[in-house]
Amino acid sequence: MRDWIRSVSYTWRYTAFGVFFGFCFPLIATCLDVIRHHLPLTLESMAYRQSVDHLHWIIDLAPLVLGGFAYVAGRRRDQVAQFATQLEDRIAARTFELADANKRLEKDIAERKRVETELRQARERFELAVRGTSDGIWDWRIVSGEQYFSPRWKSMLGYADDEIKGSQKEFESLVHPDDLPRVLQMTKRCLDSEIPIYEVEMRMRHKDGSYRWILLRAQVLRDANGVPYRMAGSHTDITARKQLEAALTQERTLLRTLIDTLPDLVYVKDTASRYLLSNPAHLAFLGFANSDQVIGKTPRELFSPQFAEQIMLDDQTVFQSGQPLVNREEQTTDRRTGEPLWNLTTKVPLRDESGKLIGLLGIARNITARKRVEIENARRKQFFESLVQNSPVAVVTLDLAGWITSCNPAFEQLFGYSCDEVIGQDLDPLISSDAAVMEASAYTAQVMRGQVIPGIGKRRRKDGSLMDVEIFGVPVLVEGERIGALGIYHDITELVHAREQAESADRAKSAFLAAMSHEIRTPLNGVIGMTGLLLSSPLNEQQRQFAETIRFSGENLLTIINDILDFS
């Protein structure tokens, strides 16, 4: 029964109670009114009073009014009860949620303690690593602008830990002005996700005013929306490396400049004889305009088969023996003109740090001009040797000590000695008579001092006979240096004999002319003298004219005879 009552809502219970309570008001009022009018307490009396007294009608509305109020109160109580029930349900659910949250919280607390322990250990390891590393560490909280620089980061630039607080402006003020735009641009690109890893080399000002080369590396942390909120990285002092790179670059530039400006041919090949480097002189020698036409190619692709095989054979000799090939003369042809070219090549094996053979370095000198000079000199030498050998005059060559080094066939024919017999002999005692040795030695000494000595004398043949020769002693100079002498002998025996005959004839002619002069001039002078006497005597005009003609003709004839005799 009690459960049934509890199951009825407060709205109906309060309404029923209000209506019941409201009926009590008209019933009590009617009973009191019947008693006041001294009427019997019966239903008829109550109905009578109800019908005659209109106030009872108002009182009769009490059940309705009280029932209405009770209904409202019961409905409010139902709402409160319903709210209380919902509140209890919600409290129960919340209590359950709180209990579950409490369990999760306890779990989170335990996890947090574990994480804090791991973080503490990680921080200890990080601090130990920061203290132990040679790199500087930095951390930039982008939103707040706060930056952390490790003590090593600061000491790298010569600052104590308390001299740099940590801000982006401080960082930017230390970067070299020429490098700052590039650093800021790289930072922006990294924050905008254009590059995954931030890495840049820059110069930063040291406390002493100098600049250090720094390698900056960093990565960006982003939230779930991809917005960067933190950037951290390291600084590595690469000043020594940059100085070494600068020195190496300078040396490489110097070496490359030297290689490119050398007049010698310089090239590098790998173990397959492929060209890896070719300087301008080598390119010009080969007849190519740029290195792309040579690099990566073998001699078989650049030269004639015969020359290429010889080059490859020399390369393999260097590779197999590991020894340099020095001053090897090579001949090829000009690609443009087809003319022969020569170079003097030295090939040196190249090895890496472990000693492994990786190629060869070739240094060659273009000796084409020298070879052409040598060929021309050889031709000239052959020409002059041919002249000497075929010369009709005897020629003998001496060294600086006066010993015979060679002679021509005319010398052999003139003096009767073979070339083998005279080479190494002293010339003057060999072909000079005892009376002429001193004079010949004096001639030779003068020639050795650089004088040219002409002369005429007698020289002795192998059979001991003497002959008249015309002698020329000529010093031999090469680039201004005396290296010996030439003796040139021309047989003038017949000329001497002819001269003697001519002198004898001249003497006879002189005697004849003297006689003729006396025999012709004497009568002619007499004719001229007598004509003069005739002109001094009395003569008529015609006779004087005849006498003048005789004297004039005689004088002219005497003049002609004098001229003829003087010319003879």
C-alpha positions in Angstrom: 0.0 0.0 0.0 2.8 2.4 1.0 4.6 1.5 -2.3 1.4 2.2 -4.2 1.1 5.5 -2.5 4.7 6.4 -3.3 4.1 5.4 -6.9 1.2 8.0 -7.1 2.6 11.4 -8.1 2.6 14.3 -5.7 0.3 16.2 -8.1 -2.6 13.8 -7.6 -1.9 13.3 -3.9 -1.8 17.0 -3.2 -4.9 17.5 -5.4 -6.9 14.8 -3.6 -5.8 16.2 -0.2 -6.7 19.8 -1.2 -10.2 18.8 -2.5 -10.8 16.7 0.6 -9.7 19.5 2.9 -11.7 22.0 0.8 -14.9 19.9 1.4 -14.4 20.4 5.2 -14.9 24.2 4.9 -18.5 24.0 3.4 -19.5 21.1 5.6 -18.4 22.8 8.8 -19.8 26.1 7.7 -23.2 24.5 6.9 -23.3 22.7 10.2 -22.5 25.8 12.2 -25.1 27.8 10.2 -27.8 25.1 11.0 -26.9 25.2 14.7 -26.9 29.0 14.7 -30.5 29.0 13.4 -31.5 26.3 15.8 -32.4 23.9 13.1 -32.1 20.2 13.4 -28.7 18.8 12.1 -30.1 17.0 9.1 -29.4 16.9 5.4 -32.6 18.7 4.7 -31.7 21.5 7.1 -28.2 21.7 5.5 -29.6 21.8 2.0 -32.1 24.4 3.1 -29.4 26.7 4.4 -27.3 26.1 1.3 -30.1 27.2 -0.8 -31.1 30.3 1.1 -27.7 31.7 2.1 -25.5 32.7 -0.9 -22.3 32.9 1.2 -22.4 29.1 1.2 -21.9 29.2 -2.5 -18.6 31.0 -2.1 -17.5 28.6 0.7 -18.5 25.7 -1.5 -15.8 26.8 -3.9 -13.1 26.0 -1.3 -12.6 22.3 -2.5 -12.1 23.6 -6.1 -9.8 26.4 -5.0 -7.8 24.3 -2.5 -7.7 21.5 -5.0 -6.3 23.9 -7.6 -3.7 25.2 -5.2 -2.9 21.7 -4.1 -2.6 20.6 -7.8 -0.1 23.4 -8.4 1.8 22.6 -5.2 1.8 18.8 -6.1 3.0 19.5 -9.6 5.8 21.7 -8.3 6.6 18.9 -5.8 6.7 16.4 -8.7 9.0 18.7 -10.6 11.2 19.1 -7.6 11.1 15.4 -7.0 11.9 14.8 -10.7 14.7 17.3 -10.5 15.9 15.7 -7.3 15.8 12.3 -9.0 17.6 13.6 -12.0 20.1 15.3 -9.7 20.7 12.2 -7.8 21.1 10.3 -11.1 23.5 12.9 -12.3 25.3 13.0 -8.9 25.6 9.2 -9.1 26.9 9.4 -12.7 29.2 12.2 -11.8 30.3 10.2 -8.7 31.0 7.3 -11.0 32.8 9.6 -13.4 34.8 11.1 -10.6 35.7 7.7 -9.3 36.8 6.7 -12.8 38.6 10.1 -13.2 40.2 9.5 -9.9 41.5 6.2 -11.0 42.7 7.7 -14.2 44.2 10.6 -12.3 46.0 8.2 -10.0 47.2 6.4 -13.1 48.2 9.7 -14.7 50.0 10.7 -11.5 51.9 7.5 -11.6 52.7 8.0 -15.3 53.6 11.6 -14.7 56.0 10.5 -11.9 57.5 8.0 -14.3 57.8 10.6 -17.0 59.2 13.2 -14.6 61.8 10.6 -13.5 62.6 9.9 -17.2 62.6 13.7 -17.9 64.9 14.3 -14.9 67.2 11.5 -16.1 67.0 12.9 -19.7 67.7 16.4 -18.4 70.7 15.0 -16.5 71.9 13.3 -19.6 71.3 16.4 -21.7 73.1 18.6 -19.2 76.0 16.1 -19.1 76.0 16.0 -22.9 75.9 19.8 -23.1 78.8 20.1 -20.7 80.7 17.4 -22.5 80.2 18.4 -26.1 82.3 21.0 -27.9 79.1 22.4 -29.6 77.0 25.1 -28.3 73.3 24.4 -27.7 70.5 26.9 -28.1 66.7 26.8 -27.7 64.2 29.4 -29.0 60.6 29.5 -27.8 59.1 31.2 -30.7 55.8 32.4 -29.1 57.4 34.0 -26.0 60.7 35.0 -27.8 62.7 33.5 -25.0 66.0 31.9 -26.0 68.4 29.7 -24.1 72.1 29.7 -25.0 74.3 27.0 -23.3 77.5 28.1 -21.5 79.5 26.5 -24.3 77.6 28.5 -26.9 78.6 31.7 -25.1 82.2 30.7 -24.4 82.6 29.8 -28.0 82.3 33.5 -28.7 84.4 34.5 -25.7 81.6 35.5 -23.3 80.9 34.4 -19.8 77.6 32.7 -18.9 76.1 35.9 -17.4 77.2 38.2 -20.2 74.5 37.1 -22.6 71.0 36.8 -21.3 69.3 35.3 -24.3 67.2 37.0 -27.0 66.8 37.0 -30.7 68.2 40.5 -31.0 71.3 39.5 -29.1 71.8 36.6 -31.5 71.2 38.8 -34.6 73.6 41.5 -33.3 76.4 38.9 -33.1 76.0 37.7 -36.7 78.2 39.2 -39.4 76.1 41.9 -41.3 76.9 40.3 -44.6 75.6 36.9 -43.4 72.5 38.1 -41.4 70.1 38.4 -44.4 70.9 34.9 -45.5 70.5 33.5 -41.9 67.1 35.2 -41.5 66.0 34.0 -44.9 66.9 30.4 -44.0 65.1 30.8 -40.7 62.0 32.0 -42.4 62.1 29.1 -44.9 62.5 26.6 -42.1 59.6 28.1 -40.2 57.5 28.1 -43.4 58.3 24.4 -43.9 60.1 25.0 -47.1 63.1 23.1 -45.8 63.0 20.2 -43.3 66.3 20.9 -41.6 67.9 24.2 -40.9 71.7 24.2 -41.6 73.8 27.3 -42.5 77.4 28.5 -42.2 77.8 32.0 -40.9 80.3 34.3 -39.2 79.7 35.5 -35.6 81.5 38.2 -33.8 83.8 37.1 -31.0 84.2 39.2 -27.8 87.6 40.3 -29.0 86.1 41.8 -32.2 87.3 39.0 -34.5 84.8 36.7 -36.3 84.4 33.0 -35.9 82.9 30.7 -38.5 79.9 28.9 -37.0 77.9 25.9 -38.4 74.3 26.4 -37.3 72.0 23.3 -37.3 68.4 23.4 -36.1 65.0 21.7 -36.2 61.5 23.1 -35.7 58.8 21.7 -33.4 55.2 22.2 -34.5 51.8 21.8 -32.8 49.0 19.7 -34.1 48.0 22.4 -36.6 51.6 22.6 -38.0 52.3 26.0 -36.3 55.9 26.2 -35.2 56.3 26.9 -31.5 59.9 25.9 -30.8 63.2 25.8 -32.6 66.4 24.2 -31.1 69.8 23.4 -32.5 73.5 23.6 -32.1 76.5 25.8 -33.0 79.7 24.2 -34.1 82.9 26.3 -34.4 84.3 25.5 -37.9 86.8 28.4 -38.0 89.7 26.0 -38.2 88.0 24.0 -40.9 87.1 27.2 -42.9 90.7 28.4 -42.5 91.9 25.1 -43.8 89.4 25.2 -46.6 90.5 28.7 -47.5 94.1 27.6 -47.5 93.3 24.6 -49.6 91.2 26.7 -51.9 94.1 29.2 -52.2 96.5 26.3 -52.8 94.0 24.7 -55.3 93.6 28.1 -57.1 97.3 28.6 -57.1 97.9 25.1 -58.4 95.1 25.4 -61.0 96.5 28.8 -62.1 99.9 27.3 -62.3 98.7 24.4 -64.3 96.6 26.5 -66.6 99.4 29.1 -67.2 102.3 26.6 -67.6 103.6 26.4 -71.1 104.2 22.7 -70.4 101.5 20.2 -71.2 99.8 18.9 -68.0 97.2 16.1 -67.8 95.9 13.5 -65.4 94.5 10.0 -66.4 92.8 7.3 -64.5 93.9 3.6 -64.6 91.9 3.1 -67.8 93.9 5.9 -69.5 90.8 8.2 -69.5 91.7 11.9 -69.3 90.6 13.5 -66.0 92.4 16.9 -66.5 93.9 18.7 -69.4 95.4 22.2 -69.1 95.1 24.8 -71.9 98.6 24.1 -73.2 97.7 20.4 -73.6 94.4 21.2 -75.3 96.2 23.6 -77.7 98.8 20.9 -78.5 96.0 18.4 -79.2 94.1 21.0 -81.3 91.0 21.1 -79.2 89.1 24.2 -78.1 87.8 23.1 -74.7 88.4 20.4 -72.1 85.0 18.8 -72.7 86.4 17.4 -76.0 89.1 15.6 -74.1 87.9 14.8 -70.5 86.6 11.2 -70.2 88.2 10.0 -73.4 91.1 7.6 -74.1 94.0 8.1 -76.5 92.3 5.7 -78.9 89.5 8.3 -79.3 91.9 11.2 -79.9 94.9 10.0 -81.8 95.9 7.9 -84.7 95.9 4.1 -84.0 99.7 3.8 -84.1 100.3 6.8 -81.8 97.4 5.8 -79.5 98.7 2.3 -79.0 102.2 3.6 -78.1 100.6 6.0 -75.5 98.5 3.2 -74.0 101.6 1.0 -73.8 103.5 3.7 -72.0 100.6 4.2 -69.6 100.3 0.5 -68.8 104.1 0.4 -68.2 103.6 3.0 -65.5 100.6 1.3 -64.0 102.2 -2.1 -63.9 105.7 -1.0 -62.7 104.5 1.8 -60.4 107.6 3.7 -61.6 107.7 7.0 -63.4 108.5 7.1 -67.1 110.9 10.1 -67.6 111.5 12.1 -70.7 109.9 9.9 -73.3 109.8 11.5 -76.7 106.4 11.2 -78.4 105.5 12.2 -82.0 102.0 12.9 -83.3 100.5 15.1 -86.0 98.6 18.4 -85.8 94.9 17.7 -86.1 94.4 20.9 -88.0 97.4 21.1 -90.4 98.7 17.5 -90.4 102.2 18.6 -89.6 104.3 16.5 -87.2 104.4 17.4 -83.6 106.8 16.3 -80.8 106.6 16.4 -77.1 108.9 15.2 -74.3 106.8 13.4 -71.7 107.2 12.4 -68.1 104.5 10.2 -66.6 104.3 9.8 -62.8 102.0 7.3 -61.0 99.3 8.8 -58.7 98.3 7.1 -55.5 95.6 7.7 -52.9 96.2 7.9 -49.2 96.3 4.2 -48.8 99.0 3.9 -51.5 96.6 2.4 -54.1 97.4 3.4 -57.7 94.6 5.5 -59.0 96.1 7.1 -62.2 99.0 9.0 -63.5 100.2 12.6 -63.9 101.6 13.5 -67.3 103.9 16.5 -67.8 105.1 17.1 -71.3 107.0 19.8 -73.1 106.2 20.7 -76.6 109.5 20.3 -78.3 108.2 20.7 -81.8 110.1 23.9 -82.4 113.3 22.3 -81.0 112.8 19.2 -83.1 112.3 21.3 -86.2 115.4 23.2 -85.3 117.2 20.0 -84.7 116.0 18.6 -88.0 116.9 21.8 -89.7 120.3 21.8 -88.0 120.7 18.2 -89.0 119.9 19.1 -92.6 122.3 22.0 -92.4 124.9 19.8 -90.8 124.4 17.3 -93.5 124.5 20.0 -96.1 127.7 21.5 -94.8 129.2 18.0 -94.3 128.3 17.3 -97.9 129.9 20.6 -98.9 133.0 19.7 -96.9 133.1 16.1 -98.1 132.7 17.2 -101.7 134.8 20.3 -101.5 137.8 20.3 -103.8 139.9 22.0 -101.0 141.3 20.0 -98.2 139.5 20.5 -94.8 140.6 19.2 -91.4 138.9 19.9 -88.0 140.7 20.3 -84.7 139.5 20.3 -81.1 140.7 22.9 -78.6 143.8 20.8 -77.9 144.8 20.9 -81.5 144.1 17.2 -82.2 142.6 16.2 -85.5 138.9 15.1 -85.2 138.0 14.7 -88.9 139.1 15.4 -92.5 137.5 15.3 -95.9 138.4 13.2 -98.9 140.2 16.2 -100.5 142.5 16.3 -97.5 143.1 12.5 -97.9 143.9 13.0 -101.6 146.0 16.1 -101.1 148.2 14.8 -98.3 148.0 11.0 -99.0 146.7 10.1 -95.5 143.5 8.2 -94.8 141.1 9.7 -92.3 141.7 6.9 -89.8 145.4 7.6 -89.9 145.1 11.3 -89.0 142.3 11.3 -86.4 143.8 12.0 -83.0 147.1 13.2 -84.5 148.7 16.6 -83.9 148.2 18.4 -87.2 151.3 20.6 -87.4 154.0 18.0 -87.0 152.1 15.7 -89.3 152.0 17.9 -92.4 154.6 20.6 -91.8 158.3 20.3 -92.7 160.8 20.7 -89.9 161.6 24.2 -91.0 157.9 25.2 -91.0 156.6 23.5 -87.8 157.2 26.5 -85.5 155.4 28.8 -88.0 152.5 26.3 -88.3 152.2 26.0 -84.5 152.0 29.8 -84.2 149.3 29.9 -86.8 147.3 27.2 -84.9 147.7 29.0 -81.6 146.4 32.2 -83.1 143.4 30.4 -84.6 142.6 28.8 -81.2 142.5 32.3 -79.7 139.8 33.3 -82.2 141.7 34.8 -85.0 141.3 34.0 -88.7 144.7 33.3 -90.2 145.3 33.3 -94.0 148.7 32.3 -95.3 150.8 30.6 -98.0 153.4 28.0 -97.2 154.8 24.6 -97.9 153.3 21.5 -96.4 154.5 17.9 -96.5 152.7 14.9 -98.0 152.8 11.4 -96.6 155.5 10.5 -99.1 157.6 13.4 -97.8 157.3 15.6 -100.9 156.6 19.3 -100.3 153.9 21.3 -102.0 152.8 24.9 -102.0 149.4 25.4 -100.3 147.2 28.4 -99.5 146.2 28.1 -95.8 143.2 29.3 -93.9 142.9 28.8 -90.2 139.3 29.5 -89.0 138.0 29.2 -85.4 134.8 27.2 -84.9 132.3 29.0 -82.6 129.0 27.7 -81.3 126.8 30.3 -79.5 129.9 32.4 -79.0 131.9 29.6 -77.5 135.0 28.3 -79.2 134.9 24.5 -79.7 137.7 24.0 -82.2 139.1 25.1 -85.5 139.1 24.4 -89.2 142.2 24.0 -91.3 141.7 24.7 -95.0 144.4 23.8 -97.5 144.4 24.6 -101.2 147.1 23.2 -103.5 148.6 26.2 -105.3 151.7 24.4 -106.7 150.6 25.0 -110.3 149.7 28.6 -109.5 153.1 29.2 -108.0 154.7 27.7 -111.1 152.5 29.8 -113.3 153.4 32.8 -111.3 157.1 32.1 -111.6 156.6 31.7 -115.4 154.6 35.0 -115.4 157.3 36.8 -113.5 160.0 35.5 -115.9 157.8 36.7 -118.9 157.3 40.0 -117.2 161.0 40.4 -116.8 161.6 39.6 -120.5 158.8 42.0 -121.4 160.4 44.7 -119.2 163.7 44.3 -121.0 162.0 44.4 -124.4 160.1 47.5 -123.5 163.2 49.1 -122.2 165.0 48.4 -125.4 162.0 49.5 -127.5 161.7 52.7 -125.4 165.3 53.5 -126.2 165.2 52.6 -129.9 161.9 54.4 -130.6 162.1 57.4 -128.4 165.7 58.4 -129.5 164.9 58.9 -133.2 161.5 60.4 -132.4 163.1 62.9 -130.1 165.5 63.7 -132.8 162.7 64.4 -135.3 160.9 66.7 -132.8 164.1 68.5 -132.0 165.1 69.1 -135.6 161.6 70.3 -136.4 161.9 72.8 -133.6 165.2 74.1 -135.1 163.5 74.2 -138.5 160.7 76.4 -137.1 163.3 78.8 -135.7 164.7 79.5 -139.2 163.2 81.9 -141.7 160.3 80.1 -143.4 157.4 81.2 -145.5 153.9 80.6 -144.4 153.3 77.3 -146.1 156.7 75.9 -145.0 156.0 77.0 -141.4 152.6 75.3 -141.5 154.2 72.0 -142.7 156.9 72.1 -140.0 154.2 72.7 -137.3 152.3 69.7 -138.5 155.4 67.5 -138.3 156.2 68.7 -134.8 152.6 68.2 -133.6 152.4 64.7 -135.0 155.7 63.8 -133.5 154.7 65.0 -130.0 151.4 63.0 -130.3 153.2 59.9 -131.3 155.7 60.3 -128.4 152.7 60.7 -126.0 151.1 57.5 -127.3 154.3 55.5 -127.1 154.9 56.7 -123.5 151.3 55.7 -122.5 151.8 52.2 -124.1 155.1 51.7 -122.4 153.7 52.9 -119.0 150.6 50.6 -119.2 152.8 47.6 -120.1 
